[in-house]
Amino acid sequence: MPAKKSASKSKAKAKVHKVMHEHKEGKLKSGSGKKVTSRKQAVAIALNEARKSGAKIPKKKSKS
């Protein structure tokens, strides 16, 4: 029997899926209102929104 998924993971996955879909359709906008063309920027926006909605996502590791 597979292990039960945590609610925060599914919340984060759903948020990333939604934002990436917007990016693919060309409807995703950054905070300044400009259209997002970079896939990396779209992922960053998705993870940021997921964190704000309460999903437990670790912070980006910094290069030291």
C-alpha positions, 0 to 999 in steps of 0.5 A: 500500500503506497504511503499517504501524501502530505497536504502541503505537497499536494497544495504546492504541486497544485499551485505549481501546476496552475502557474506553469499552465498560465506560463504556457498559455502566455498569461503569467505576469510578474509583480511589475505586470510584465509577461513572464517568458522565462521558465525558471522565473515561472517556477520561482513565482509558483514556489513563492505563491505556494509558500504564501498559501501555506505549503512547506517548501524549503528555501532556495539554497544559496551559493556560498 
